[in-house]
Amino acid sequence: MTTFPSSLSAPAQRLLASIQSNDARVGVVGLGYVGLPLAHALHRGGLRVLGFDVDNGKIQALARGENYLKHLGTELTTDLQASPRFEATSNFDRLGEADVLIVCVPTPIGIHQEPDISYILRTATAIGKTLRSGQLIILESTTYPGTTREDMMPAVMHAASDRAHTLASGRDVFFAFSPEREDPGRKSHTTSSIPKLVGGLDEASTKLATAVYEKGITTVVPVASAEIAESAKLLENIFRAVNIAMVNEMKVVLHAMGIDIWEVVRAASTKPFGFMPFYPGPGLGGHCIPIDPFYLTWKAKETGHSTRFIELAGEINTAMPAYVIDRVAEALNEQSKSVKGSRVLVLGLAYKADIDDVRESPSFELIELLQHRGAHVEYHDPHCPATWAGRRHDLQMTSVALDASSLANFDCVLIATAHSAVDYALLAKHAALVIDTRDAMRKYEATMGARLVRA
Ligand SMILES: NC(=O)c1ccc[n+]([C@@H]2O[C@H](COP(=O)([O-])OP(=O)(O)OC[C@H]3O[C@@H](n4cnc5c(N)ncnc54)[C@H](O)[C@@H]3O)[C@@H](O)[C@H]2O)c1
């Protein structure tokens, strides 16, 4: 537990005491993949939690105890619904009721891969309108280094400028950054068990934010500044993007040599040090890895530097869907069929196994590339019954059934996501051709012969 440093201002000391005694009320702004489990973890730690979201559908679902994020299970929302210490609202005039505000809003990129921090700035302005002494504001949304100090804090203070003479950052109001490291669907970790980095704009802010997270998270790691915490998150995601690109590149090269990348990764993984496995795939998906690295690329230009690793990884990873479709074309060709006119079933719409998150999923790109080449495309995903309009795609499709008779209608099944609920034995038995980008069919290799192609 955080000690009580005497150097803290009176408002900071009061806030720290109220956090430690569970009197403080925490507002979580943005109740999505990041905000909802965080709200639950802090609530379970004993704090009073007030959730905010612009999406009134989510507020109403929470009031009914329904979970709109299926991978989190229903217990989470029934816990919150039953508690007098939790409430959710879309009334942003109530932001002033919270002693601590944790901002978990989206940070997408624009069509020219420029950061879009407009959600953060809108939230900052709303917070500023009701800002009062003794409030701590923590940003969790992934962003470029400097956002908390150079963008968010000034936006909050600007909106509170009529009270500027009474509110000084670091004395009366406090700001910190704490990156979210959520990995939806991962069973080995929960929000509470993933160590939490915390970096404030000043020492008092770091101490206060650390005290908040210590309520619901087992390991909290204070770092020297908000910029270090912001950059650490980007390093984690860039590390993944670059390594995935490397293994994707190696997949293409090894395929040309007739060598199986999956067996190579498994073989290299036997080394007990100095190696970490990354797996190839049909392209990058999810809200983080395809997007966040480009926040640094944009910011780096300010210093006259380029981010060559990020650009190269982006180039290789975004070329993967087209590579996979070339492999589909080759495999159909082997069966004397063309892509044009073929019926292709894309298996898996979500960007990774066993979740329903389709954000930035390469499956959309695969479907469009196939359609562009004249294929008739359907999809099956047990977690995603229908598509809806996204940032870049609006396919207006619904998931088709997966059974022996439906499989008989397709010339080819393209496995884009290896959901564990799918019956792969059924595919092995009834599919005319399977293109496997996830190594989901290995145990049927012998029985399928030329009907199974890895891509
Ligand atoms: N999903 C992940 O696995 C993950 C992991 C690490 C970091 N992040 C980062 O966390 C942030 C949030 O991501 P997410 O996955 O939770 O997104 P999400 O889309 O699931 O949730 C964001 C929520 O914010 C709400 N919202 C939008 N504008 C708002 C506003 N002005 N005020 C209040 N609420 C608003 C949306 O309705 C939505 O419920 C992003 O910066 C993301 O990069 C996400």
The ligand as a Tripos MOL2 file, in Angstrom:
@<TRIPOS>MOLECULE
LIG
   44    48     1     0     0
SMALL
NO_CHARGES

@<TRIPOS>ATOM
      1 N1         -9.3960   -3.8810  -26.4870 N.am      1 LIG1
      2 C1         -8.1810   -4.1080  -26.0900 C.2       1 LIG1
      3 O1         -7.7720   -5.2500  -25.9970 O.2       1 LIG1
      4 C2         -7.2260   -2.9870  -25.7190 C.ar      1 LIG1
      5 C3         -6.0090   -3.3360  -25.1540 C.ar      1 LIG1
      6 C4         -5.1160   -2.3430  -24.7850 C.ar      1 LIG1
      7 C5         -5.4420   -1.0180  -25.0110 C.ar      1 LIG1
      8 N2         -6.6290   -0.6770  -25.5760 N.ar      1 LIG1
      9 C6         -6.9100    0.7420  -25.7420 C.3       1 LIG1
     10 O2         -7.9260    1.1510  -24.8540 O.3       1 LIG1
     11 C7         -8.7490    2.1510  -25.4440 C.3       1 LIG1
     12 C8        -10.1920    1.7100  -25.4330 C.3       1 LIG1
     13 O3        -10.2890    0.5400  -26.2180 O.3       1 LIG1
     14 P1        -11.4770   -0.4680  -26.0840 P.3       1 LIG1
     15 O4        -11.0260   -1.7150  -26.7300 O.co2     1 LIG1
     16 O5        -11.9950   -0.5290  -24.6870 O.co2     1 LIG1
     17 O6        -12.5510    0.2650  -27.0110 O.3       1 LIG1
     18 P2        -14.1380   -0.0170  -27.0550 P.3       1 LIG1
     19 O7        -14.5850    0.5280  -28.3570 O.co2     1 LIG1
     20 O8        -14.4210   -1.4140  -26.6770 O.co2     1 LIG1
     21 O9        -14.6850    0.8920  -25.8860 O.3       1 LIG1
     22 C9        -14.6840    2.2740  -25.9190 C.3       1 LIG1
     23 C10       -15.9850    2.7240  -25.2730 C.3       1 LIG1
     24 O10       -15.9310    4.1460  -25.1930 O.3       1 LIG1
     25 C11       -17.2130    4.6400  -25.5050 C.3       1 LIG1
     26 N3        -17.0470    6.0190  -25.9170 N.ar      1 LIG1
     27 C12       -16.7200    6.5160  -27.1160 C.ar      1 LIG1
     28 N4        -16.6280    7.8620  -27.0440 N.ar      1 LIG1
     29 C13       -16.8780    8.1910  -25.7650 C.ar      1 LIG1
     30 C14       -16.9270    9.4310  -25.0770 C.ar      1 LIG1
     31 N5        -16.6650   10.5920  -25.6970 N.pl3     1 LIG1
     32 N6        -17.2340    9.3910  -23.7640 N.ar      1 LIG1
     33 C15       -17.4890    8.2270  -23.1410 C.ar      1 LIG1
     34 N7        -17.4670    7.0330  -23.7450 N.ar      1 LIG1
     35 C16       -17.1560    7.0250  -25.0400 C.ar      1 LIG1
     36 C17       -17.7420    3.7040  -26.5710 C.3       1 LIG1
     37 O11       -19.1460    3.7540  -26.6330 O.3       1 LIG1
     38 C18       -17.2130    2.3620  -26.0640 C.3       1 LIG1
     39 O12       -18.1430    1.7520  -25.1790 O.3       1 LIG1
     40 C19        -8.1700    2.3800  -26.8400 C.3       1 LIG1
     41 O13        -7.2690    3.4400  -26.7950 O.3       1 LIG1
     42 C20        -7.4190    1.1010  -27.1060 C.3       1 LIG1
     43 O14        -6.3440    1.2870  -28.0100 O.3       1 LIG1
     44 C21        -7.5330   -1.6480  -25.9350 C.ar      1 LIG1
@<TRIPOS>BOND
     1     1     2 1
     2     2     3 2
     3     2     4 1
     4     4     5 ar
     5     4    44 ar
     6     5     6 ar
     7     6     7 ar
     8     7     8 ar
     9     8     9 1
    10     8    44 ar
    11     9    10 1
    12     9    42 1
    13    10    11 1
    14    11    12 1
    15    11    40 1
    16    12    13 1
    17    13    14 1
    18    14    15 2
    19    14    16 1
    20    14    17 1
    21    17    18 1
    22    18    19 2
    23    18    20 1
    24    18    21 1
    25    21    22 1
    26    22    23 1
    27    23    24 1
    28    23    38 1
    29    24    25 1
    30    25    26 1
    31    25    36 1
    32    26    27 ar
    33    26    35 ar
    34    27    28 ar
    35    28    29 ar
    36    29    30 ar
    37    29    35 ar
    38    30    31 1
    39    30    32 ar
    40    32    33 ar
    41    33    34 ar
    42    34    35 ar
    43    36    37 1
    44    36    38 1
    45    38    39 1
    46    40    41 1
    47    40    42 1
    48    42    43 1
@<TRIPOS>SUBSTRUCTURE
     1 LIG1         1 GROUP 0 **** ****
